[in-house]
Amino acid sequence: MLEVRDLVTTFDTDSDTLTAVDGVSFQLHKGRTLGIVGESGCGKSVTAFSIMRLLPQPMGKIAGGQVLFEGKDLVKLRPEEMLKVRGDRMGMIFQEPMTALNPVHTVGRQLSEVFLLHRTKDKRAALQMSVDILNKVGIPSPEVRVGEYPHQLSGGMRQRVVIAMALACKPAVVIADEPTTALDVTIQAQILELMKSLQKEMGMAIMLITHDLGVIAEMCDDVVVMYAGRVAETGPVAKIFASPSHPYTRGLLASIPRLEHERKTRLETIDGMVPSLADMPVGCRYQNRCPYRTEICAQHPNNELVGPDHQVACHRWRDLPPYKA
């Protein structure tokens, strides 16, 4: 459904041009869920905003690569052409619903706008479609909620409205940017279950951005592990969790709390900090934090095949000790 090839995204600052996404490539297949995981600042959300052509202007720009969707390179589309794709064939669920929704317009007006842009010119029909989609995402009394403002809804209901907006036109691809971060754990579970059931019903492909490996294990078929603007490892979720090949992926998995840990056992952490965009190391970007680094890590690693559909960008992945889950 969607193929990203060597995507490069830069931001102009007063002093320099910084590269936030550097040569990212992956594929999203029909009816499947692709998870993108990594620490804050690794380029997950910038990748999503690049695909949707929603980078802040004039600072952000796509400096290279392709985003192929339904035979078109989205990078080359004119703004008016991209408007026809965004919201219709591709939807996006934003991280914080209170910033995604306009506080001075009713829920019904904001939802109706999607239908008026892509489906109908009849305002009454658009409002009825809004009621129907709110009902589909599990909002009680949708005919009442369309007349309410975002501040009158709970956090979970606001997120359901954002999901309704993203799915209004039954898109082929939905990008969900940390859709459950600001929600209670019980509401998180409800939102994720809602996304899974709607995906099964509509057959859409989902690109799910998160820093939560538990969400990846629950929701995703494939996973892309990002670090400092580059892809560290990619493959099917089952393979990555059972046999991670990149030291960074192993570090992320080791940091997950487990029930069998004794109370006095400290959680494992990854030493050091993610490098600044203005001061990226030459070669492997993880080398300053990697316990397995050698001189060869000063060179940029290429993607190597570990197995079918499983790739890793690491010089030393063959030399790592056997992984213990």
N, C-alpha and C positions, 0 to 999 in steps of 0.2 A: 504493500500500500504506500509506503513512504521509505525513501532511501536518502540518507544524508552522506555525502561524499566530501571528505577533506574540508569540512567547514572551518573557516577562520573568521572570527569576529573580533573587531578592535574597538577601542574607545579613545577618543582624542581628549587629552588633558591639557592644562596650561603649559606643562613642561615637556610632555612626550606623548607618543601613541602607545597604548598598552594593549597587549593581546590577551583577551579573556578566554577565548576558545581557539585552540590551535590544532587544526587537522583532525577534527572529530568525524568519525564515520560509523554508521550503523544502519540496520534495516528494521522496519516495523512491518509485520505480516498481518494479513487480514484475519480478524477475529481473535488475535493474540494480544497479550499485554506485555509491553517492554518496560522494564524498570530501569531508571537511571539513578544511580546511588553514588554518594560521595559526601565529603565534609562540606560545610558551608564555605562558599567562595571557590568551589572547584569548577564552576561553569555550567552547572545543571540548568538553572533557570535562564541563563544567557543563551544557552543552546535552544531552549524552548521559544524564547522571544525572537530569536533569529529565524527559526522555522516559520513562525507566525508573522514575521516582519513587523514586530512591535517594539523594536529597539528604540530607546530614547534618542530623539533627534535634537541637534545635528551631531551629537558626540559619537553615538554608536553606529557602526556600519559593518556590513558583511564584506570582508576584504578578499575572500576567496572561497572556492568550493561550490557545491551544488546541493539543492534540496529538491529531489525529484518526487512528484506526486501526480498521479493520473496522467503521466506523459508530459508534464510541464515542469520546468525548472522554476520554482517559486522565487528564486533569487533574481531572476531576470524579468519577472512580471512587473508591469506598470502598477502604480498604487491603486488605480481604479479597477484593474484586473484582479489584484489581490483582495480587494473588498468583496468581490463576488465569491471568492474561495473561502475567506475567513467568515465564520459564522454559518456558512451553508455546508460546504464539503468538509471543513475542518472546524472543530470547536475547541475552546480552551476553558478549563476550570482553574480559576486563580486561587492563590494561596490564602488571601485574607478577604472574605466576602464583604466586609464593611468598606474596603477600598475599591472593590470590584463593582459594587452597586452604588448608584447615585442616591444620596440621602434625601434629595428634594423632589424625587419622582416616585410615584407608586410602583410597586412590584409589577402590576399589570401593565403600566405604561412602558416600563423597561423591557418586559418580555415581549409585548406587542411590537416593539421596534424591530426585533429580530424577524418576526413574521412579515411585517410590512416591507422590510428590505428584501426578503428572499422568497416569500410565498404568496402574498396577497396584497391588494391595495385597499381592501375593505377593513375598516377599523373594528367593526363589530365582530367580523370573522376572526381577526387577529386576537381580539380579547378572549373569544371563546377558545381559540387554540391555546392561549396562555393558561386558561383554566384547566384545559385537558392535560397539558404538560405538567402543571403543578400537581394535579391528581396522580399522574404517572410516577412522579418522584416522591410520593407519599406525604404530601402536605395536606393536613385535614382542612376541611371547609375551604377549598381553593377559590370558590366564587366570592368568599369574603376576603381572603388574603390578597387577591389582585388589587383591592382598593386600599391596602395598607402600605406603610412606608417601611424601609429596611430596619429602622430602629425599633419598630414594633414587633419584630420577630426575634426569636432566640438565635444563638449562634448556629445551632444545627439546622434550623429552618432556613436561615440565610444561605448556608452552604448548599442546601437543597435547591434554593432558587438559582444560585450560580450554576449548579449542575443542570437545572432545567434550561437555562439560557444556552448552555453549551450544547445540549442535546436537542434543542427545539426543532431543528431542521433535519434531524437524523443524519448527522455527518458520518463520513467514512472513517475519519480519524479524530480522536479526542486526546488533547494534551492536558494532563492533570498535574499542576504544579503544586506539590505538597498540599493536597486538598484537605487533609485532616490535622494539620499542624496545630491550629489554634483551638481544637475541640477537645472535649472530655473523652476519656477512653471509651466509654460506652457509646457515645455519639460517633466516635471514629469508626467503631465496628459497624454501626448502622450505615454510615456513609459508604464504607468499602463494600459492604454487602449489597447496597443499592447499586453501586457501579457495576458489580459483577452480574447482577440480575439484568440490568439494562443492556449490558454488553451482550449477554446471551440472547436477549430478545431482539436487539437491533443489529447484531453482527458486526459492530464497529471494532476497530483496532484502537487500543489505548496505549499512550506513552505516559507512564506514571513516574513523576519525579519525587524522590523522597530521600531522607537520610536515615530512614528506619528500615533496617534489614528484616525485621519481623513482618512489615508490610510487604516487602519484596517477596518473602517466602510465601505469604498468604495469597498474594494477588497476581504475581507475574509468571510468565512462561519463560522469558528471556531477560537478561540483565546486562547493563553496561555499567562498569565501575569506572568513575572518572576521578582524576586527581590533577589538580593545578592546570585545568584547561585541556587536558589530554585524556584519551581513553587508556586505562591501565589494563583492563581485562573485559572480555565480553563472551557470552555463551548462554546456554540454557541454565535456568536457575538451579535445577537439580545437580548439574555437573559442577557449577561454581561453588555451591554450598558443600558438596561432597568432596571436591578436589580442587580448591583454589590454587592457582599457580603463581599469582603475583604476591609479593610480600605485603603490599598494601591491602589487598583483599583479605589475606590471612589475618592481618592486624585488625581489620574491621570485624571479622567474624569472631576473633578471640575476645573482642571487647563486649560481646553480647552477654548480659547476665544469664546464668543458668541455674535451674532449681537445685541441681546436684552440688553446686558450690557450697563449701562450708562457710559459716557466718564470718569466720576470721580471715577467709581468703579474699585478698584485694582483687578488684576487677583489673584485668589487663588493660593497658593503655598504649597508645602509639606516642613515643617520645617526640618532642620537637613540635614545630608549628608548620602550617602550610606556608610555602614561600609567598612573598608579596609579588604582585604582578609586575612591579617595577624592578624586582631583583630575583628573577627566575634563574635557577642553576643551569649551567650548560650540560646538555646530555639528558640523562634520566632525571626527571624532576623530583622523584622520591628519594634520590640518593642520600640527601642530608639526614634522612630519618630512617634509612634502611639498615638493618643489622647485617645484611649480606652484601653490602656494597664492596666493590673492588675497583681497580683502575679503569676497567672497561666501562663502568657506569658513567664516566665522563663523556661517553659518546651516546648519541640519541638512539634508543632501541627501536627496532622495527617490530611490527606485529608478526608473531610466529604462531603457527597452528599447533595447539596442544592435542586437539582431537576434532572430530566433526563439529563444526559450528562453534568451536571453542578457541579463542585467540587470546594471546597475552603479549604485552609490550614490556619485555624484561630480558636482559642479557643472561641472567643467572637462574632462570626458572627451573632448568634441568638439575641444578646443583642443590636445590633446597631440600631439606630433610622431608621424609614422608609426612603428609598432613594428618594430624589427629583431631578429629571433630570434638 
